[in-house]
Amino acid sequence: MLVKIKEILSTVLFFGIITVPVFGQNKDLPKSEKISLTAEQTKFLQKYEESTKQWLEELKTPGVNIDGNQMTFNKEAQRLINDPVYRNKVYKDFFTYDDVKLSLSNNEYIKAVWQLITIYPENKEHILQYIYAYDKVIPSDELTINAFYTYAFFDPKITTIENGKPNIYRPDLFENYLRRTKEIVSYISYFRKQEVKTDN
């Protein structure tokens, strides 16, 4: 994750340097200067920017979207529905920090956040700080909501898959994870407000 964050920040910084006006002290010099890129450089940067935007959008898009009486599923949710072997690999009775570490090492950030939700409120402060650390790159409340809507719907302890759709047979467990998710999101909101106060 740190490598990916550094790549994103490098790209943002690079684009910022390209687009920020260069102010000269001499009045005869132009007030801003444009830097020309080769076609190859432009193509590389556009491709990198598109893949970064797509990656960030995937991190923010919930696995299950409910609109009225219809549900739509993203790629990960469809895999959980259609691949029972994969589904059994994803879920365990209890997750540990080793599971979170493994998910992160495999660049499975949403899965890692889901695992943290299942561990929460054990080591509450540590988990909150860890999830909130992502806020500088992507809204960590969106990550948390995405993790809930992607993985809670397919947890075998909560649902069965019937006719390609999740059927919740343990609403109490589902509501418990929803409560945890809401609590984490409310803490994230509180942390942001505290940062604004500290900055002022």
VOSEVO-875394 format. One line per field, with one value per residue (C-alpha): x, y, z; residue in three letters. Coordinates in Angstrom, 1 decimal, decimal comma. Layout:
# residues N
c1	(X | ...)
c2	(Y | ...)
c3	(Z | ...)
res	(ALA | ...)
This chain:
# residues 200
c1	(0,0 | 2,8 | 4,3 | 1,0 | 0,4 | 4,0 | 3,2 | 0,0 | 1,6 | 4,5 | 2,1 | 0,1 | 3,3 | 4,6 | 1,4 | 1,4 | 4,9 | 3,9 | 0,8 | 2,0 | 3,0 | 6,7 | 6,9 | 10,0 | 11,5 | 12,3 | 9,4 | 10,5 | 10,1 | 6,7 | 4,7 | 4,2 | 6,0 | 4,6 | 6,6 | 6,2 | 6,1 | 7,0 | 4,2 | 5,6 | 5,7 | 2,1 | 0,9 | 2,6 | 1,2 | -2,3 | -2,3 | -0,9 | -3,5 | -6,3 | -5,2 | -4,8 | -8,3 | -9,8 | -8,0 | -9,3 | -12,8 | -12,8 | -11,7 | -14,7 | -17,3 | -19,3 | -19,6 | -23,4 | -25,4 | -29,1 | -31,4 | -35,0 | -35,8 | -32,7 | -29,2 | -26,2 | -22,9 | -19,3 | -16,7 | -15,6 | -19,3 | -20,0 | -17,0 | -18,2 | -21,6 | -20,4 | -17,2 | -18,0 | -14,3 | -13,2 | -16,0 | -14,8 | -11,3 | -12,3 | -14,3 | -13,1 | -14,7 | -12,2 | -9,7 | -6,4 | -3,9 | -1,9 | -4,9 | -5,0 | -1,3 | -1,7 | -4,6 | -2,5 | 0,5 | -1,8 | -3,1 | -6,6 | -7,3 | -11,1 | -10,8 | -8,3 | -10,7 | -13,4 | -11,2 | -10,5 | -14,3 | -14,7 | -11,9 | -13,3 | -13,9 | -10,9 | -7,9 | -10,4 | -7,9 | -5,4 | -7,9 | -9,4 | -6,0 | -5,0 | -8,2 | -8,0 | -4,4 | -5,9 | -7,8 | -5,0 | -5,2 | -8,8 | -11,8 | -11,4 | -15,2 | -15,9 | -13,3 | -15,1 | -18,6 | -17,3 | -15,8 | -19,1 | -21,2 | -18,8 | -18,2 | -21,0 | -23,6 | -21,7 | -20,4 | -21,6 | -22,3 | -24,8 | -26,1 | -26,7 | -26,6 | -29,9 | -30,5 | -27,4 | -28,5 | -27,6 | -30,3 | -29,7 | -30,6 | -28,7 | -29,8 | -28,5 | -24,9 | -25,5 | -26,8 | -23,8 | -21,3 | -23,4 | -23,3 | -19,5 | -19,2 | -21,3 | -19,2 | -16,0 | -17,4 | -18,5 | -15,0 | -13,5 | -15,8 | -14,7 | -11,0 | -11,5 | -13,1 | -10,3 | -7,7 | -9,5 | -9,5 | -5,8 | -5,0 | -6,8)
c2	(0,0 | 2,4 | 1,9 | 2,5 | 5,7 | 6,9 | 6,3 | 8,3 | 11,1 | 11,2 | 11,5 | 14,2 | 16,1 | 15,7 | 17,0 | 19,8 | 20,8 | 20,8 | 22,9 | 25,4 | 28,7 | 29,6 | 33,1 | 35,1 | 38,0 | 39,8 | 41,8 | 41,1 | 37,4 | 35,8 | 35,2 | 31,6 | 29,0 | 25,9 | 22,7 | 20,6 | 16,9 | 14,4 | 12,3 | 9,3 | 11,1 | 12,3 | 8,9 | 7,3 | 9,9 | 9,7 | 5,9 | 6,1 | 8,7 | 6,7 | 3,5 | 5,4 | 7,0 | 3,6 | 2,0 | 4,8 | 4,5 | 0,7 | 1,4 | 3,7 | 1,6 | -0,8 | -4,4 | -4,3 | -1,3 | -1,2 | 1,0 | 0,5 | -3,2 | -3,9 | -4,9 | -4,5 | -6,3 | -5,3 | -7,7 | -8,8 | -9,4 | -11,4 | -13,5 | -14,2 | -15,2 | -17,4 | -19,0 | -21,0 | -22,0 | -18,4 | -17,5 | -20,2 | -18,8 | -15,3 | -15,9 | -17,4 | -17,8 | -15,3 | -13,0 | -11,9 | -9,1 | -11,7 | -12,0 | -8,2 | -8,2 | -10,9 | -9,1 | -5,8 | -7,6 | -8,9 | -5,4 | -6,4 | -3,2 | -3,5 | -7,1 | -5,9 | -3,2 | -5,8 | -8,0 | -5,0 | -4,5 | -8,1 | -7,7 | -4,3 | -3,3 | -5,3 | -2,9 | -0,2 | 2,7 | 0,9 | -0,2 | 3,3 | 4,9 | 2,3 | 2,8 | 6,6 | 6,7 | 6,0 | 9,3 | 11,3 | 9,3 | 8,2 | 8,9 | 6,2 | 6,4 | 5,4 | 2,5 | 1,3 | 1,5 | -0,2 | -3,1 | -3,6 | -3,5 | -5,8 | -8,5 | -8,5 | -9,5 | -12,7 | -13,9 | -17,5 | -16,9 | -14,2 | -15,2 | -18,0 | -17,6 | -18,4 | -17,9 | -15,7 | -13,4 | -13,1 | -14,3 | -12,9 | -15,6 | -14,0 | -10,3 | -10,0 | -10,6 | -8,3 | -5,5 | -6,0 | -5,4 | -2,5 | -1,0 | -1,4 | 0,2 | 3,2 | 3,6 | 3,6 | 6,1 | 8,4 | 8,3 | 9,1 | 12,2 | 13,1 | 12,8 | 15,0 | 17,7 | 17,5 | 17,9 | 21,1 | 22,5 | 21,7 | 23,3 | 26,6)
c3	(0,0 | 0,9 | -2,6 | -4,3 | -2,1 | -3,0 | -6,7 | -6,5 | -4,6 | -7,0 | -9,9 | -8,2 | -7,3 | -10,9 | -12,4 | -9,8 | -10,9 | -14,5 | -14,1 | -11,4 | -12,9 | -12,6 | -11,4 | -12,3 | -10,4 | -13,6 | -15,1 | -18,6 | -18,2 | -18,7 | -15,5 | -16,2 | -18,3 | -19,9 | -20,0 | -23,2 | -23,0 | -25,6 | -27,1 | -25,3 | -21,9 | -22,4 | -23,3 | -20,3 | -17,9 | -19,3 | -19,0 | -15,5 | -14,5 | -16,0 | -14,1 | -10,9 | -11,2 | -12,0 | -9,0 | -6,7 | -8,0 | -7,4 | -3,8 | -3,4 | -5,2 | -2,9 | -4,0 | -3,6 | -4,6 | -3,7 | -5,7 | -4,7 | -5,2 | -7,3 | -6,4 | -8,6 | -7,9 | -8,8 | -10,0 | -6,5 | -5,4 | -8,5 | -7,8 | -4,3 | -5,6 | -8,5 | -7,1 | -3,9 | -3,6 | -3,6 | -1,2 | 1,3 | 1,0 | 1,8 | 5,0 | 8,2 | 11,6 | 13,1 | 11,4 | 12,8 | 12,1 | 10,1 | 7,7 | 7,4 | 6,6 | 4,0 | 2,3 | 2,2 | 0,8 | -2,0 | -2,6 | -1,4 | 0,5 | 0,8 | 2,0 | 4,6 | 5,9 | 6,1 | 8,2 | 10,5 | 10,8 | 11,9 | 14,5 | 15,7 | 18,5 | 19,8 | 19,8 | 18,9 | 18,9 | 16,8 | 14,2 | 14,0 | 13,5 | 10,9 | 8,8 | 9,2 | 7,9 | 4,4 | 4,6 | 3,1 | -0,1 | -0,3 | 2,0 | 4,7 | 5,5 | 1,9 | 2,2 | 5,3 | 3,8 | 0,6 | 2,7 | 4,5 | 1,3 | -0,5 | 2,1 | 4,7 | 2,1 | 1,3 | 4,6 | 5,0 | 8,7 | 7,6 | 4,1 | 1,7 | -2,0 | -3,6 | -7,3 | -7,6 | -4,8 | -1,1 | 1,3 | 4,8 | 7,4 | 10,3 | 10,3 | 13,8 | 12,7 | 9,6 | 11,9 | 14,2 | 11,4 | 10,2 | 13,7 | 13,8 | 10,3 | 11,4 | 14,5 | 12,6 | 10,1 | 12,9 | 14,4 | 11,0 | 10,9 | 14,4 | 13,5 | 10,5 | 12,6 | 15,1 | 12,4 | 11,1 | 14,6 | 15,0 | 11,7 | 12,5)
res	(MET | LEU | VAL | LYS | ILE | LYS | GLU | ILE | LEU | SER | THR | VAL | LEU | PHE | PHE | GLY | ILE | ILE | THR | VAL | PRO | VAL | PHE | GLY | GLN | ASN | LYS | ASP | LEU | PRO | LYS | SER | GLU | LYS | ILE | SER | LEU | THR | ALA | GLU | GLN | THR | LYS | PHE | LEU | GLN | LYS | TYR | GLU | GLU | SER | THR | LYS | GLN | TRP | LEU | GLU | GLU | LEU | LYS | THR | PRO | GLY | VAL | ASN | ILE | ASP | GLY | ASN | GLN | MET | THR | PHE | ASN | LYS | GLU | ALA | GLN | ARG | LEU | ILE | ASN | ASP | PRO | VAL | TYR | ARG | ASN | LYS | VAL | TYR | LYS | ASP | PHE | PHE | THR | TYR | ASP | ASP | VAL | LYS | LEU | SER | LEU | SER | ASN | ASN | GLU | TYR | ILE | LYS | ALA | VAL | TRP | GLN | LEU | ILE | THR | ILE | TYR | PRO | GLU | ASN | LYS | GLU | HIS | ILE | LEU | GLN | TYR | ILE | TYR | ALA | TYR | ASP | LYS | VAL | ILE | PRO | SER | ASP | GLU | LEU | THR | ILE | ASN | ALA | PHE | TYR | THR | TYR | ALA | PHE | PHE | ASP | PRO | LYS | ILE | THR | THR | ILE | GLU | ASN | GLY | LYS | PRO | ASN | ILE | TYR | ARG | PRO | ASP | LEU | PHE | GLU | ASN | TYR | LEU | ARG | ARG | THR | LYS | GLU | ILE | VAL | SER | TYR | ILE | SER | TYR | PHE | ARG | LYS | GLN | GLU | VAL | LYS | THR | ASP | ASN)
